[in-house]
Amino acid sequence: MLVNSQVPLKDRIANALRGYKEQHRVTQEMIEAKFGYNADSFTEYDYVELINIFNSLRNGLSKVDDWFNKDDAKKQSSGLGADFQAQVEPKTEVIPNATNDIPIEQPELPLE
């Protein structure tokens, strides 16, 4: 993982999270538990810290257990699922041959 400031921070964090999961079996929840807040709130400093930890793991200088607690990850949830459910709008039924009472043109407004 290289630091590339030309790529948006959100994309770099997403790539880092993917790398942790694929190469070290560290989930986003485990990372969020270590930092104490959701990945959506990560800053450039947090990203650099993620890269430093990743490099330490890759080079064998530390173990996953040195940085991340698997039990904490099970207790914490990012809440994205609940947010998604809250944003889902109810579907409306389309009735064939219904009259359209919505005016197509807007009347001219007075300048007074």
Buried (B, 14 or more C-beta within 10 A) or exposed (E): BEEEEEEEEEEBBBBBBEBBBEEBEBBBBBBBBBBEEBBEEBEEEBBEBBBEBBEBBEEEEEEBEEBBEBEEBEEBEBEEEEEEEEEEEEEEEEEEEEEEEEEEEEEEEEEE
